[in-house]
């Protein structure tokens, strides 16, 4: 498989984050890399969560989004200007937010947050080939 890459700036607004999520998804699909639909939808959801965190917590500075694909991995990454690392965990039931990184952790094969000289890089990685590639479906539970 040919290596692919996309990278672009994102304005620090919720509408721009939504647009960036769509731009990443369209860019990845345009690579025509025979990625299955489940992986594409999962990568789009994870990108949405990483972008939402960047806009919500660091929307005052520059934000960028990107994706890279090679024979083994799809990497989604978002950089922002805040040096504060978000916390993974589940908030109280009544809280409206705070579940994004929990979702990223549940869906990605690997994920992380790395400090940069002027902020941080949040990323998630997905295995794209091989018989041991995991299913990414989250069980739905109705109450």
FENDABEL-V190042 format. One record per backbone hydrogen bond with DSSP energy under -0.5 kcal/mol. NH is the residue of the N-H (numbers start at 1). CO is the residue of the C=O. Records with the same first field share a line. If there is no record, write none. Layout:
BEGIN
NH->CO  CO
END
This chain:
BEGIN
4->69
6->67
8->65
10->63
13->11
17->13
18->14
19->15
20->16
21->17
22->18
23->19
24->20
25->21
26->22
27->23
28->24
29->25
30->26
31->27  28
32->29
40->36
41->37
42->38
43->39
44->40
45->41
46->42
47->43
48->44
49->45
50->46
51->47
52->48
53->49
54->50
55->51
56->52
57->53
58->54
59->55
61->58
63->10
64->79
65->8
66->77
67->6
68->75
69->4
70->73
74->126
75->68
76->124
77->66
78->122
79->64
80->120
81->58
91->89
95->92
103->99
104->100
105->101
106->102
107->103
108->104
109->125
110->125
112->123
114->121
116->119
119->116
120->80
121->114
122->78
123->112
124->76
125->110
126->74
128->72
129->72
133->130
END
